């Protein structure tokens, strides 16, 4: 799932918290990052071999992402979940509406949308805004990156997913470095999860490449709705 459109943290973080009740949130995030970087890096390489990367966007965004995700990770735990859940919910609902109301979005590439201004905005949104969010919280990072690249610079969903994985590898690297220095990584568990993440990333990336943008669009909608449901439950039911 994560290799196709992101959202792997939707599964990994709750699994970690259920498996180890009382684990500090920062430790859960750090262990998740160890597993996630293996998957995102594997997916990025798989995509790069078979689809075109817009390195003028992806390169600067990935570089900024390493630093900005590290900043977000340094702040992890300082922001209570109740403060960010409503904002993330609004953004996710907006993403779902955007995809539903614009059925052609991401189905084909739109090179004419790629202007110098849009490239700068895409780099800042992906490399700064989304990267800080990933270090701070995490789930749906890949989904936000896919939407940023399709809506801002006219990538199709497959190319957007490919670009997202490169930047997501950068966010995971920056956040993991901070969590590792502060002792918030369970290395043995994270390494075991990383092996499984690599296998899933290969399968997911190849599936997206084989089935195309229409398949990615459907998975994107499913993941966004699942994220809305999960965060909505946490906000209004679980408290």
C-alpha positions as CSV (number, residue, x, y, z in Angstrom):
1,X,0.0,0.0,0.0
2,X,2.7,2.5,0.9
3,X,4.6,1.9,-2.3
4,X,1.6,2.7,-4.4
5,X,0.2,5.8,-2.7
6,X,1.6,6.1,0.8
7,X,-0.3,5.7,4.1
8,X,1.8,2.7,5.4
9,X,2.0,4.4,8.8
10,X,-1.8,4.0,9.1
11,X,-1.0,0.3,9.6
12,X,2.4,0.3,11.1
13,X,2.0,2.8,13.9
14,X,-1.2,1.3,15.4
15,X,0.4,-2.2,15.1
16,X,3.4,-1.0,17.1
17,X,1.2,0.7,19.7
18,X,-0.9,-2.5,20.1
19,X,2.1,-4.8,20.2
20,X,3.8,-2.7,22.9
21,X,1.2,-0.9,25.1
22,X,2.7,2.1,26.9
23,X,5.5,2.5,24.4
24,X,6.5,6.2,24.1
25,X,5.1,7.8,20.9
26,X,8.6,8.9,19.9
27,X,9.9,5.3,20.1
28,X,6.9,4.1,18.0
29,X,7.7,6.8,15.4
30,X,11.4,6.0,15.4
31,X,10.9,2.3,15.0
32,X,8.4,2.9,12.2
33,X,10.9,5.2,10.4
34,X,13.5,2.4,10.4
35,X,11.1,0.1,8.7
36,X,9.7,2.8,6.4
37,X,13.0,4.0,5.0
38,X,13.8,0.5,3.8
39,X,10.4,0.3,2.0
40,X,10.5,3.8,0.5
41,X,14.1,3.5,-0.7
42,X,13.3,0.1,-2.3
43,X,10.2,1.5,-4.0
44,X,12.1,4.6,-5.2
45,X,14.7,2.4,-6.9
46,X,12.1,0.2,-8.4
47,X,10.2,3.2,-9.8
48,X,13.4,5.0,-11.0
49,X,14.3,2.0,-13.2
50,X,11.0,2.1,-15.1
51,X,9.6,5.6,-15.0
52,X,10.9,9.2,-15.6
53,X,11.8,11.2,-12.5
54,X,11.6,15.0,-12.5
55,X,14.9,15.5,-10.7
56,X,14.7,19.3,-10.9
57,X,11.8,18.9,-8.4
58,X,12.7,15.7,-6.6
59,X,16.4,16.5,-5.9
60,X,15.9,19.8,-4.0
61,X,12.8,18.5,-2.3
62,X,14.5,15.4,-1.1
63,X,17.5,17.4,0.2
64,X,15.3,19.8,2.1
65,X,13.2,16.9,3.4
66,X,16.1,15.3,5.2
67,X,16.7,18.5,7.3
68,X,13.0,19.5,7.7
69,X,11.9,16.0,8.7
70,X,14.7,15.9,11.3
71,X,13.3,19.2,12.7
72,X,9.8,17.7,12.9
73,X,11.2,14.6,14.6
74,X,13.0,16.8,17.2
75,X,9.6,18.3,18.0
76,X,7.7,14.9,18.2
77,X,5.8,14.6,21.4
78,X,5.7,18.3,22.0
79,X,2.5,18.7,20.0
80,X,-0.5,16.8,21.4
81,X,-2.5,14.7,18.9
82,X,-5.7,16.7,19.7
83,X,-3.9,19.7,18.2
84,X,-3.1,18.3,14.8
85,X,-5.9,15.7,14.1
86,X,-8.6,18.2,13.0
87,X,-6.1,19.9,10.6
88,X,-5.0,16.6,9.1
89,X,-8.7,15.5,8.8
90,X,-9.6,18.7,6.9
91,X,-6.6,18.2,4.5
92,X,-7.5,14.6,3.9
93,X,-11.1,15.4,3.2
94,X,-9.9,18.1,0.8
95,X,-7.7,15.6,-1.0
96,X,-10.6,13.1,-1.4
97,X,-12.8,15.8,-2.8
98,X,-10.1,17.0,-5.2
99,X,-9.6,13.5,-6.6
100,X,-13.4,12.8,-6.8
101,X,-14.3,16.2,-8.3
102,X,-11.4,16.2,-10.8
103,X,-11.5,12.7,-12.2
104,X,-8.8,13.5,-14.8
105,X,-6.3,14.6,-12.2
106,X,-3.3,12.3,-12.4
107,X,-4.7,10.0,-15.0
108,X,-2.4,11.6,-17.6
109,X,0.6,13.9,-17.3
110,X,0.0,17.6,-17.9
111,X,3.5,19.0,-18.8
112,X,2.1,22.5,-19.4
113,X,1.3,22.8,-15.7
114,X,5.0,22.7,-14.9
115,X,6.0,26.3,-14.6
116,X,9.0,27.7,-12.7
117,X,6.7,29.1,-10.0
118,X,4.9,25.8,-9.6
119,X,8.2,23.9,-9.4
120,X,9.4,26.2,-6.5
121,X,6.0,25.8,-4.7
122,X,6.2,22.0,-5.2
123,X,9.7,21.8,-3.7
124,X,8.7,23.9,-0.7
125,X,5.5,22.0,-0.1
126,X,7.1,18.6,-0.3
127,X,10.6,19.4,1.1
128,X,9.5,21.6,3.9
129,X,5.8,21.4,4.8
130,X,5.2,17.7,4.2
131,X,8.6,16.8,5.5
132,X,8.1,18.5,8.9
133,X,4.7,16.8,9.2
134,X,6.4,13.4,8.5
135,X,9.0,13.9,11.2
136,X,6.4,15.1,13.6
137,X,3.5,12.7,13.0
138,X,3.9,10.6,9.8
139,X,0.8,8.8,8.5
140,X,-0.3,9.9,5.0
141,X,3.0,11.6,4.1
142,X,3.3,9.6,0.9
143,X,-0.3,10.4,0.0
144,X,0.2,14.1,0.5
145,X,3.4,14.0,-1.7
146,X,1.6,12.2,-4.5
147,X,-1.1,14.8,-4.5
148,X,1.4,17.7,-4.4
149,X,3.3,16.4,-7.4
150,X,0.2,15.7,-9.5
151,X,-1.7,18.9,-8.6
152,X,1.2,21.3,-8.7
153,X,3.5,20.1,-11.5
154,X,1.2,18.0,-13.6
155,X,2.7,14.5,-13.0
156,X,0.4,11.5,-13.5
157,X,-0.2,9.3,-10.5
158,X,2.5,6.7,-11.4
159,X,5.1,9.4,-11.8
160,X,3.8,11.2,-8.8
161,X,4.2,8.0,-6.7
162,X,7.7,7.6,-8.0
163,X,8.7,11.1,-7.1
164,X,7.0,10.8,-3.7
165,X,9.0,7.7,-2.8
166,X,12.3,9.6,-3.4
167,X,11.3,12.5,-1.2
168,X,9.7,10.2,1.4
169,X,13.0,8.3,1.6
170,X,14.6,11.7,2.5
171,X,12.0,12.5,5.2
172,X,12.5,9.0,6.7
173,X,16.2,9.4,6.7
174,X,16.1,12.8,8.5
175,X,13.6,11.7,11.1
176,X,15.3,8.4,11.7
177,X,18.7,10.1,12.4
178,X,17.1,12.3,15.1
179,X,15.2,9.4,16.7
180,X,18.3,7.2,16.6
181,X,20.4,9.9,18.4
182,X,17.8,10.4,21.1
183,X,17.5,6.6,21.6
184,X,14.0,6.2,20.3
185,X,14.5,3.3,18.0
186,X,13.9,-0.4,18.7
187,X,16.6,-1.7,16.3
188,X,15.8,-5.4,16.3
189,X,12.1,-5.0,15.8
190,X,12.6,-2.2,13.3
191,X,15.1,-4.3,11.3
192,X,12.6,-7.3,11.1
193,X,9.9,-4.9,10.0
194,X,12.2,-3.4,7.4
195,X,12.8,-6.8,5.7
196,X,9.0,-7.2,5.3
197,X,8.7,-3.6,4.1
198,X,11.2,-4.2,1.4
199,X,9.2,-7.2,0.1
200,X,6.0,-5.2,0.1
201,X,7.6,-2.2,-1.6
202,X,8.8,-4.3,-4.5
203,X,5.4,-5.8,-5.0
204,X,3.5,-2.5,-4.6
205,X,5.8,-0.5,-6.9
206,X,5.7,-3.2,-9.6
207,X,1.9,-3.4,-9.3
208,X,1.5,0.4,-9.7
209,X,3.8,0.4,-12.7
210,X,2.0,-2.5,-14.3
211,X,-1.6,-1.4,-13.7
212,X,-1.1,2.3,-14.3
213,X,-2.5,5.6,-13.0
214,X,-6.2,4.4,-12.9
215,X,-5.2,1.8,-10.3
216,X,-3.2,4.2,-8.3
217,X,-6.1,6.7,-8.2
218,X,-8.5,4.0,-6.8
219,X,-6.0,3.0,-4.2
220,X,-5.4,6.6,-3.3
221,X,-9.1,7.2,-2.6
222,X,-9.3,4.0,-0.5
223,X,-6.3,5.0,1.6
224,X,-7.5,8.6,2.1
225,X,-10.9,7.4,3.2
226,X,-9.3,4.9,5.6
227,X,-7.1,7.6,7.0
228,X,-10.1,9.9,7.5
229,X,-12.0,7.1,9.3
230,X,-9.0,6.2,11.5
231,X,-8.3,9.8,12.5
232,X,-12.0,10.6,12.9
233,X,-12.4,7.6,15.3
234,X,-9.3,8.7,17.3
235,X,-10.7,12.3,17.5
236,X,-14.4,11.7,18.4
237,X,-14.7,8.1,19.6
238,X,-11.5,7.0,21.3
239,X,-10.8,10.6,22.5
